[in-house]
Amino acid sequence: MIDVTCSPEVSEALRERRPVVAMESTIYSNLGLPAPANSEALDRCVAAVRAHGAVPAVTAVLDGVVRVGLEESEHPRILGAARKAAERDVPVAVAQGWEFGATTVSASVAIAAAAGVAVFATGGLGGVHRGAERTGDVSADLDALAHHRVVTVSAGAKAFLDLPRTLEYLETVGVPVLGWQHDWFPAFYTRSSGLPVAHRVESAAEVAAIFSNLTRAASGLLVTVPIPEDDELDAEHLGAVLDRALAECDDAAITGAAITPFVLGRISEATAGGSIPANLALAENNAGVAAQIAVALSAT
């Protein structure tokens, strides 16, 4: 089991059974968003969690220590991080004393579970990559959801993935997928991928009741929250951009973890930077929904 160190604020909240929301650090690093958008994202998400009555708990590896909840004075270390840590990397980061590991979704879910934090907020999930039947490229995020008892709140999965297969994978491993006041699986920058979710929920109390009745002792729950309507990108334009970017990946033999930053960079260029405000809006929105769910869970 991961040995984690919680901040005094998070420790006190957990001791008193008050709501806490875990947050990954990759999205707030320069690996996730360029400066100064990454700093704005962190400030907005922390504020959104607090506004709904929960305690924000950013996860990271600092100087070989797995941390849950950081002091504001430590935020600059997040913003300048240049090394990611997925769940598989966390024990290595500890043993080797990494100065900084920006936690991905899979690492953050595992760390949240180890700390006893039941709700985690992120932007978008990884999933089954297009062409996975050839490459076997499936994000560790999905496995983490299946093996840790945490509610993950996201804007669906990144649009350049194979979304039908991503949903099939989640069904296979028994992770319930809920649509937050919405009937469709979101595709990050757009509200609908055209794929229906199995179940729609209307309130945080409903999510808390579902989580309390999960049939597996060590399995999670995915709540998908569509990007706010005013911040949604044009789906047709985005689709064309994604097709071109993925074709470039094939031509340049870009694979695995390198695909995400490449494609996101192409989207930013094609939207004249419009994807960054959209990213900020969906991350902030997800953080607020996650806090509402954490509050509801703390009341059960």
N, C-alpha and C positions, 0 to 999 in steps of 0.2 A: 504494500500500500504506500502511496506517495506520502512523504512527510511534508506537511505544509505549515507555513507561518502566516497567521492572520494578523492584520493590523489591529491595534487596540480598539478602534471603532467597530470593525467587523467582529472581533472576538466578543465584545460586549453585546452587540446585536444578536449574535447567535446564542449567547448564554441566556439572554432575555427573550429568546424566541421572537425577535422582531424581524421584519422582512429584509432580506439581502438579495441583491442582484449581482451575479458574477458577470464580468465583461472581459472579452479577449483583449489582448494588447496589440496584435498584429495590425488591426484596422487603424489604430492610432499611431502606428509607427510609419516611417517613410517607406516601408514595404507595402503598406496598405493605401495610404493617401499621401499626396505630396504636401509639403509645407506651403502655406500655413493651414491648409484645410485639415490636416491631421489634428492639429491643436484645437481648431474649432470643433471638430467632431468630438474630441474627448470632453471638452467643456460642455457642449450641448447634451451629450449623453449622460454625463454625471448629473447635470442640472435636471434632466428629465426624470432620472431615477429618484432624485431627492424630492422633486415636485410632487411625485405620487406617493411619497411617504416611505420610501425604502432607502437602504444604505447601498451605495455603489461599491463594488469590490473588483477592481481591475486585477486580473491575474497576469503573472509574469515570472520569469526566473531572473533574479538579481544576485550576482556574485555567488552562484551555485545554490541559492536558496529559493524554493518555490514559495511565491508570495500570493496572498489573497487579500487585496486591499492595499493601496499605496497612499503615501502621504503626498500632498500637492507638490511638495518640494522635490519629489521623485519623478514627477511627470515628464520633465525634460529628458530623462533617461529613456522613457518610452518613445518619445517623439523622434529621437535620433537613433533608435534601434535599427540594426542592419542584419539581424540574424533571427530566423524563425525557429520555433520549437513546436513540432507536432507532438501528439501523445507519445509516440515511440521515442522521441528525442529527449523527453523530460528526464528519465533516469541518467542519460548520458550528460545532460547539462548540469545535473547535480554532481555527479561523480567527477566531472572534469572542471567544475567550478566556473561555468560560463559567466562572463561579466553580465551578459544580458541575453535572454531568450524571449523573443516576442511570441506569446502563446497563440496558436491557431485555435480553430473551433474544437478540434479533437482534444488538444491539450487542456483547453479551458474547461470543457465538460468534465474531463477526468479530474482536474484539480478541484472544480466546484464540488463534485461528488465526495472527494476525499475530505473536504473542509466542512461538509454538511450544508452546503448552499444548494437549494433546490431549484433555483431559477437562473438561467443564463441568457443574456441578450447578445446578439451579433447582428451583422448586416445580412450576408447571404451565405448559405451552406455550399460546401463542395458536394460533389455527387459522382455519378457515373459519367465518365467522359465519352464524347462521341468517338466511335471506333473502338470502344472498350472490348468488343468481341475479338479484336486483334491484339490490342495492347495490354488488356487487363487493368486499365487505369481506372480505379475506383477510389474516391477520396476516403481517407480514414475517418472523416467527419461522420459518415454514415454508421460505421462500426461503433464509434464512440456513443452515438445516440442509442444504439441497441444494447449497450453494456453498462451504462451508468444511469442511475435514477435521478434524472435532471429534466426539467422542462426547458427546452430550447426554443427561443423566440427569434424568428428570422423572417426576412422578406423572400421566403422560398429559397431557391437555389440559383446560382449564377446562370444567366440565360444561355451561355455558350455550351452548357452541358447537355447531355442526353436526358432531358427531363422525364420522358415516359419511363425510361429504364431506372432513373433515380427513384421515382415513386414505386416502381415494382420492387426495387431492392428494399426500400423501407417497409413495404408490405411483407416481403419474405422474412425479414428479421424481426417483424412484430412491433414496429414502432408506429403508434397511432399518429396520423397526420390530421391536424385540425385547421380549419380556415377561420381566421379571426373576423367575424362579421362579414364573411365573404365565402363564395361557393367555389372559387377557382384557386388553383395552385399558382402563386405569384412567380414571376420570372425576374426578380430583383428590380430592374429599372422599369418594368411594366407590371401592371396590376394582375394580369392574367396570362398564363401560358397557353390557355385553351384546354387545360387538363383539369378536371374537377377534383376537388379534395373529397375524401371519404365522408368527412363529417364537418359541419359548420357549428361554431360556437358563438354565443352572443355576449358572454360576460366572463370576467376573471373568476367568479365563483364557480361557474360551470367548468372551467379548465381545472380548477383546484379539485373539484369533485371527481373528475375523470382521472386526474393524476393519483388521487388517493385510492382509486380502485383499479390501478394497473394490475394485470394478472401475473406479471413477472417481477420478482423481487429486485432485479438489477437491470431494469430496462427503462428507457426514457420516453419522452413525449415531445412531439414537434408541433409548435403553434406557428402557422404561417400568416404573416401580416402584410397585406398589400401596401405598396408605397402610396402615400397620400396622392389623391387625384391630381392636385395642382402641380405636383412634382414629377409626374410620370413622363417618361420619354416616349417619342413616337415609335410605336411598335414596328411599323413597316420599315422605317429608316434604320432602326436598330438591327432588324433582322438582316438587312442587306450588308450592314457594317460587319456583323458577326460572321456572315458567310465569307466575306473577303478576308477577314482577319484569320479565320480558321484555315482557309486555303493557303494563306501566307505561312501559317505554322507548319502545314504539311510540306510546303516547298522548302522551308528552311530547316526541316527536321526538328522543330521545337516541340518538346514533349514534356509530360509530367508537370511538375510544379512551375515550370517556366511558362506554361501556356497562359495562366491567369494574368500575370502582370503584362504580358505582351498584348493580350486581347483587350484588357482594360485600358491600356495605353492607346490602342487604336480607336476605342470607343470615345475616349476623351478628345482625341484629335478630330474625329468625325463630327462630334457634337460641339466643337469649339469650346470645350471645357464644361459643357452643360451637364455632363454626367457627374461631375463633382458635387454640385448643389443637390442633385438627386440622391447621391450616395449619403450626403449629410442628413437629408430629410428622412430617408428611410431608416438610417441608424438611430436617429433621435426618436422617431416614432416607435421603433421596436423597443428601445430602452424604456419608454413610457408604458407600453403595454406589459413588458416584463415586470415592471415595478407593481403594476396593478395586480398581476397574477401572484407575485410574491406576497403582497399584502393580504390577498384572499387566502393563500396557503397558510400564512401565519395565524389566521383566525380559525383554522380547522383543528 
